[in-house]
């Protein structure tokens, strides 16, 4: 396997998750969807999933 391909397979998913986190965090709070009574739980669960994937 070439050196670039190996770097891409190792770091590509992490860079993709970081790009999604960066894009999502740059949106104003008013543009985010509101999930009603479970809004807090949905957003916190999203953080757990996002940063959990990054930790892998």
C-alpha positions as CSV (number, residue, x, y, z in Angstrom):
1,X,0.0,0.0,0.0
2,X,1.3,3.4,-0.8
3,X,2.2,5.9,1.9
4,X,-0.5,8.4,0.9
5,X,-3.2,5.7,0.7
6,X,-2.2,4.4,4.2
7,X,-2.4,7.9,5.6
8,X,-5.7,8.5,4.0
9,X,-7.2,5.3,5.4
10,X,-5.9,6.1,8.9
11,X,-6.7,9.8,9.1
12,X,-9.5,10.3,6.6
13,X,-12.4,9.2,8.8
14,X,-11.1,11.4,11.8
15,X,-10.7,14.4,9.5
16,X,-14.2,13.9,8.2
17,X,-15.7,13.7,11.7
18,X,-13.7,16.8,12.7
19,X,-15.0,18.6,9.5
20,X,-18.6,17.7,10.4
21,X,-18.1,18.9,14.0
22,X,-16.6,22.2,12.7
23,X,-19.4,22.8,10.2
24,X,-22.1,22.0,12.8
25,X,-20.6,24.2,15.5
26,X,-20.4,27.2,13.1
27,X,-24.2,27.3,12.7
28,X,-26.0,29.8,14.9
29,X,-28.3,28.4,17.6
30,X,-31.4,29.7,15.9
31,X,-30.7,27.7,12.7
32,X,-30.6,24.4,14.6
33,X,-33.7,22.2,14.7
34,X,-35.8,22.1,17.8
35,X,-36.8,18.6,19.0
36,X,-39.4,19.8,21.5
37,X,-39.3,18.2,25.0
38,X,-36.4,15.9,24.2
39,X,-34.2,18.7,22.6
40,X,-31.6,18.6,25.3
41,X,-31.2,14.8,25.2
42,X,-31.0,14.6,21.4
43,X,-28.3,17.3,21.2
44,X,-26.3,15.7,24.1
45,X,-26.6,12.3,22.5
46,X,-25.3,13.8,19.3
47,X,-22.3,15.1,21.1
48,X,-21.6,11.7,22.7
49,X,-21.9,9.9,19.3
50,X,-19.7,12.5,17.5
51,X,-16.9,12.6,20.0
52,X,-17.2,8.9,20.6
53,X,-16.5,8.3,16.9
54,X,-13.6,10.7,17.0
55,X,-12.1,8.7,19.9
56,X,-12.1,5.5,17.9
